[in-house]
């Protein structure tokens, strides 16, 4: 079967895996990383990675692996400069058709910032939702369920890979390094935990159509990741469409706190290849004169420290924060919203509606959310 995945090697060291994957991909062999053992819970990742290839590539892969093991000491291999200088994007996908739009954004960003892409599919372990336990036949049926779920997931992964190639221009496919990884567990926990290993520059997550019954669930998952991850998260609405993204118009929402400088620096670093025009705004819902004074201070800071960039500050009046952001976006033809996530303390939850989730659900353009360090 050509659409069958075969495990060819298991790795316990990430640098060795990336080194071998790089060598195989150079020879035109696509690599898949999967967690086929179902040996972990949602709170602990497996200690190794299973490297898989298509069944029709197995013979050639084995020959190459034998050559590599003779030439290199894989146990002591270190991260080389080629891999070290390559940035990383993590893109969770559920292998449904709406994910292709998300993947187009990922390829465009990866090509611009010189990054590889890890397309991550999280398979829910059947044992997590199994209601009937500890019966005589429970363990046998559970094992059968796991094996069947894993077999179907492998087939879906290969099918998605094939269909993806029809949605991405050949030029991008040839220029951007990417691979697929599959893990089992709870989706939100797995994404957060894997990010601590992979250390991506950014996690890119897609949203379903506004009319989809699952859209609120996806928004809650996205919010969970944003609130627990240490890396920036970009959300891609289903209706957002790729442009050339050059000279992109970005709105960065500030709340006049010390974290803004750090997030602004990260925003400029990520968006530098796109030559962005950045509007640093504060939505003034109180019409407080002090806010204008603080915005004047930010303007002076921008002129002093960020004169090399196209960036300026705005104070925007509105009776509602979300409404004010929507109005500013429409008025200024903004193509990307950026903000810093806020820790939701008990007091914050009482006095503030869930603005972040509301924005995730309602935004028609991508959002880039930075975590609080």
C-alpha positions in Angstrom: 0.0 0.0 0.0 1.4 3.4 -1.0 -0.6 5.3 1.6 0.8 3.3 4.5 3.1 4.7 7.1 6.0 2.5 8.4 8.1 3.2 11.5 11.8 3.0 10.5 13.5 4.3 13.6 12.9 5.6 17.2 14.8 8.5 18.6 15.3 9.7 22.2 17.4 12.7 21.3 15.8 15.6 19.5 19.0 16.8 17.7 19.6 13.3 16.3 16.0 13.2 15.0 16.2 16.6 13.4 19.6 15.7 11.8 18.3 12.4 10.3 15.1 14.1 9.2 17.1 16.8 7.5 19.2 14.2 5.6 16.2 12.2 4.5 14.2 15.2 3.3 17.2 16.3 1.3 16.9 13.0 -0.5 13.2 13.7 -1.2 11.8 11.4 1.5 8.9 12.8 3.5 9.0 12.2 7.3 6.2 11.7 9.8 6.7 11.8 13.6 4.2 9.8 15.5 3.5 8.7 19.1 2.1 5.3 18.3 2.6 3.6 21.7 -0.4 5.2 23.5 1.9 4.8 26.5 1.4 8.3 28.0 -1.2 10.2 29.8 -2.2 13.7 28.9 0.3 15.0 31.4 3.5 13.3 30.3 5.0 13.2 26.8 6.7 10.1 25.5 10.4 9.9 26.0 11.0 9.2 22.3 9.9 10.0 18.8 8.9 7.4 16.1 10.1 8.4 12.7 7.8 7.1 9.9 8.0 7.2 6.1 5.7 6.1 3.4 5.8 2.3 2.7 7.2 2.8 -0.8 10.1 4.8 0.6 11.1 2.2 3.3 13.8 0.4 1.3 15.5 3.6 0.2 15.2 5.0 3.8 16.8 2.0 5.4 19.8 2.2 3.0 20.2 5.9 3.8 19.9 5.2 7.6 22.6 2.5 7.3 24.9 5.0 5.6 24.2 7.7 8.2 24.9 5.4 11.1 28.2 4.4 9.5 29.2 8.0 8.8 28.0 9.7 12.0 27.7 8.9 15.7 24.0 9.6 16.1 24.2 9.2 19.9 26.6 12.1 20.1 25.3 14.2 17.3 24.8 17.9 18.1 22.6 20.6 16.6 24.3 21.9 13.5 24.1 25.5 12.3 21.7 24.8 9.5 19.1 23.4 11.9 19.9 25.9 14.7 19.3 28.9 12.4 16.0 27.6 11.1 13.1 29.1 13.0 10.1 27.0 13.9 6.3 27.2 13.6 3.9 24.8 15.3 0.6 24.4 13.5 -2.1 22.2 15.1 -4.5 20.7 12.5 -7.5 18.5 12.9 -7.2 17.1 9.3 -10.4 18.7 8.2 -10.8 20.8 5.0 -10.9 24.2 6.9 -7.3 23.5 8.0 -6.0 24.1 4.4 -6.6 27.8 4.7 -4.6 27.7 8.0 -1.8 25.8 6.2 -1.6 28.4 3.5 -1.0 31.1 6.1 1.6 28.9 7.7 3.6 28.3 4.5 3.5 32.0 3.7 4.9 33.0 7.1 7.4 30.2 7.1 8.8 31.2 3.7 9.1 34.9 4.9 10.8 34.3 8.2 12.9 31.2 7.2 11.1 28.7 9.4 10.2 25.0 9.3 6.6 23.9 10.1 5.5 21.2 12.4 2.0 20.2 11.5 0.6 18.6 14.7 -2.3 16.3 14.9 -3.5 15.3 18.3 -5.4 12.0 18.5 -7.7 11.7 21.5 -6.8 8.5 23.3 -10.0 6.4 23.5 -9.2 5.5 27.1 -9.7 9.2 28.1 -13.4 9.1 27.3 -14.1 5.4 28.0 -17.0 5.4 30.5 -17.2 1.7 31.1 -14.0 0.5 32.9 -12.8 -2.5 34.9 -15.2 -5.0 33.3 -14.0 -8.4 32.2 -13.6 -7.4 28.6 -12.7 -3.8 29.1 -8.9 -4.0 28.5 -9.3 -6.2 25.4 -11.9 -3.8 23.8 -9.9 -0.8 24.8 -6.8 -2.2 23.1 -8.8 -2.9 19.9 -10.3 0.6 20.0 -6.8 2.2 20.3 -5.4 0.1 17.5 -8.4 1.0 15.2 -8.2 4.7 16.1 -4.5 4.8 15.4 -4.9 3.0 12.1 -7.6 5.4 10.9 -5.6 8.4 12.1 -2.5 7.3 10.1 -4.7 7.0 7.0 -6.3 10.4 7.6 -2.8 11.9 8.1 -1.6 10.6 4.7 -4.8 11.7 2.9 -4.5 15.2 4.4 -0.8 15.3 3.3 -1.8 14.4 -0.3 -4.7 17.0 -0.4 -2.5 19.7 1.1 -0.2 19.5 -1.9 -3.0 20.6 -4.1 -3.7 23.7 -2.0 -0.1 25.0 -1.6 1.8 26.5 -4.6 4.6 24.3 -5.8 7.1 27.2 -5.2 6.2 27.2 -1.4 6.3 23.5 -1.1 9.8 23.3 -2.5 11.1 26.2 -0.4 9.6 25.5 3.0 10.6 22.5 5.2 7.7 20.9 6.9 6.7 17.6 8.6 3.7 16.0 10.2 3.7 14.9 13.8 1.0 12.9 15.6 0.5 12.6 19.4 -2.1 11.1 21.6 -3.7 12.9 24.6 -5.8 15.9 25.5 -5.5 18.4 22.7 -4.8 21.6 24.7 -2.4 19.9 27.2 -0.5 18.2 24.4 -0.1 21.5 22.4 1.2 23.3 25.4 3.5 20.5 26.5 5.0 19.9 23.1 5.7 23.6 22.7 8.1 23.4 25.7 10.1 20.8 23.7 9.8 22.2 20.3 10.2 25.9 21.3 8.5 27.5 18.3 8.7 31.1 17.4 5.0 31.0 17.1 2.0 28.6 17.3 -0.6 29.1 14.5 -4.1 27.9 15.2 -7.1 28.0 12.8 -10.8 28.7 13.5 -13.8 27.1 11.9 -16.7 28.9 10.1 -18.7 31.2 12.3 -21.8 29.0 11.6 -20.0 25.8 12.7 -21.3 24.2 15.9 -17.7 23.4 16.9 -16.4 27.0 16.5 -16.9 27.9 20.2 -15.2 24.7 21.2 -12.2 25.6 19.0 -12.2 29.1 20.4 -12.1 27.8 23.9 -9.2 25.4 23.0 -7.3 28.4 21.4 -7.9 30.5 24.5 -6.6 27.7 26.7 -3.4 27.4 24.7 -2.9 31.2 24.7 -3.3 31.3 28.5 -0.9 28.4 29.2 1.7 28.6 26.6 5.0 30.5 26.7 5.1 31.5 23.0 3.1 33.8 20.8 -0.1 32.3 19.3 -1.6 33.5 16.0 -5.2 32.7 15.3 -6.5 32.4 11.7 -10.2 32.9 11.1 -11.7 30.7 8.3 -12.7 33.7 6.3 -9.2 35.3 6.4 -7.4 35.1 3.0 -3.8 35.3 2.1 -2.4 38.4 0.4 1.3 39.0 -0.3 1.4 40.4 3.3 4.1 42.9 2.3 3.8 46.3 4.1 1.1 44.7 6.3 -1.0 47.0 8.5 -0.8 45.9 12.1 -2.8 47.1 15.1 -1.1 46.6 18.5 -3.4 47.1 21.5 -1.6 48.6 24.5 -2.9 48.9 28.1 -0.1 51.2 29.3 1.8 48.5 31.2 5.5 47.5 31.4 5.0 44.4 29.3 4.1 46.3 26.2 7.7 47.1 25.3 8.7 43.4 25.5 5.7 42.3 23.3 6.3 45.2 20.9 9.9 44.1 20.4 8.8 40.6 19.7 6.1 41.8 17.3 8.7 43.8 15.4 11.1 40.8 15.2 8.4 38.5 13.9 6.9 40.9 11.4 10.2 42.5 10.2 10.3 40.6 6.9 6.8 42.0 6.1 7.7 45.7 6.4 4.8 46.4 8.7 3.0 49.6 9.4 2.1 49.4 13.1 -0.6 51.3 14.9 0.0 51.2 18.6 -3.4 52.0 20.0 -5.2 52.3 23.4 -9.0 52.1 23.3 -10.1 54.8 25.8 -13.5 53.7 27.2 -13.3 56.1 30.2 -12.2 59.3 28.4 -9.7 59.8 31.1 -7.3 62.8 30.5 -4.5 60.8 32.0 -4.7 58.3 29.1 -3.8 61.1 26.7 -0.7 62.0 28.8 0.4 58.3 28.8 -0.2 58.1 25.0 2.0 61.2 24.6 4.7 59.4 26.5 4.5 56.4 24.3 4.7 58.6 21.2 7.9 60.1 22.5 9.3 56.7 23.3 8.5 55.5 19.8 10.2 58.5 18.2 13.2 57.9 20.3 13.7 54.1 20.3 11.8 52.9 17.2 12.5 55.6 14.7 13.7 52.9 12.2 10.2 51.4 12.0 6.9 52.6 10.6 5.1 52.8 13.9 3.0 55.4 15.7 0.6 55.7 18.6 -3.2 56.4 18.6 -5.8 57.0 21.4 -9.1 55.7 20.2 -12.4 56.6 22.0 -15.1 54.0 22.3 -17.7 53.0 24.8 -16.6 49.3 24.5 -13.2 47.8 24.2 -14.1 45.0 21.6 -16.3 47.4 19.7 -13.5 50.0 19.6 -11.0 47.6 18.3 -13.4 46.5 15.5 -14.1 50.1 14.6 -10.4 50.9 14.4 -9.6 47.8 12.4 -12.3 48.7 9.8 -11.4 52.4 9.6 -7.7 51.8 9.1 -7.9 48.6 7.0 -5.9 46.6 9.6 -4.7 43.2 8.4 -3.4 41.8 11.8 -4.4 42.5 15.4 -1.8 42.0 18.1 -2.1 42.2 21.8 -0.7 40.8 25.1 -2.7 38.2 27.0 -3.7 39.0 30.6 -3.7 36.7 33.5 -7.2 36.2 34.6 -7.3 36.5 38.3 -10.5 35.9 40.3 -11.2 39.7 40.5 -10.5 40.1 36.8 -13.1 37.4 36.0 -15.7 39.2 38.0 -15.3 42.7 36.6 -14.2 41.9 33.1 -16.2 39.9 30.5 -14.2 37.3 28.6 -12.9 39.8 26.1 -10.2 37.5 24.6 -12.6 34.6 23.7 -15.1 37.2 22.3 -12.4 38.6 20.1 -11.2 35.2 18.9 -14.8 34.3 17.9 -15.6 37.6 16.3 -12.4 38.7 14.5 -12.4 38.4 10.7 -8.6 38.9 10.5 -5.6 37.1 12.1 -4.7 37.9 15.7 -1.2 37.5 17.2 -1.4 37.2 21.0 1.7 37.4 23.2 1.9 35.6 26.5 2.7 37.3 29.8 6.2 36.3 30.8 
